[in-house]
Amino acid sequence: MGHLVLRDAMRRRSAHDRPSPHKTDYTVDRVPRRGLPKVGMHTASSPPATSTSAATPTRTWLYVVFSVSGFAALLYQVVWQRALYAIYGINIESVTMVVTAFMLGLGLGSLAGGAVSKDKTRPVLLLFAAVEAGIGVFGLFSLSIFHAVGDATLSMSPAMTGLVTFLLVLLPTMLMGGTLPLLVGYLVRSSGNVGKSVGTLYFVNTLGSALASAAAGLHLLGHFGQTGTVRIAVAMNLVVAAIAYAQHRRVASAPPTVETNHGATTERAELSP
């Protein structure tokens, strides 16, 4: 009898010590609170977050500058056409010659600017500043040059007069045509998007030209005359050249920013003003 009681007690104790299959152990190891990284904080093993807005160059200044450049270019076209018509007369030959020179100059300048901007080692922003300054310098003396050439070609044949006029307008219009591909090359190097760069720059430049056409006919020529209107365009060109040159100096002197992401290192130039 005593053996039975002892064996029954041992069975009950063994069943009590055996873990139940329906019982869950909720014991959690305690981890010291100090040393746990807080949410939003960087640790030595986690890479720093990169701000998207800081990595994206700000190009608003470039769009404004190129719009002003288009404004000045159209002022030149309106004034120069009037000056040449006053010298050579308004007839089908003179109109054809002036318009052809403008269109051909813009096309040749665009072709030359595209060839120059293909080389990624060339400072296209500095070249753009030089082109704008060259347009402004020519514009400053343009009316005097036109009148001097007009007096010199009075005894020439109509064909020779047309050729001289054609070459006279061709040089500055080639400079104007070269501005778009130079700035496209600059934007593509930072954004990599050719279509957006061309479309946006062409839009802002055309917008500036449209505003200049209206302003010249409605206000500028009536209040400032041809000389005053040209001086306004010259001032715009020189301001654009100064801004572009200052931005070129800033980009050239700024050290590249190194960003590390899980061991990968990339470099980018700070292009935003």
Buried (B, 14 or more C-beta within 10 A) or exposed (E): EEEEEEEEEEEEEEEEEEEEEEEEEEEEEEEEEEEEEEEEEEEEEEEEEEEEEEEEBEBEEBBBBBBBBBBBBBBBBBBBBBBBBEBBEEEEEBBEBBEBBBEBBBEBBBBBBBEBBEEEEEBBBBBBBBBBBBBBBBBBEBBEEBEEBBEEBEEEEEEEBBBBBBEBBBBBBBBBBBBBBBBBBBBBBBBEEEEEBBEBBBBBBEBBBEBBBEBBEEEBBEEBEBEEBBBBBBBBBBBBBEBBBEBBEBBEEEEEEEBEEEEEEEEEBBBBB
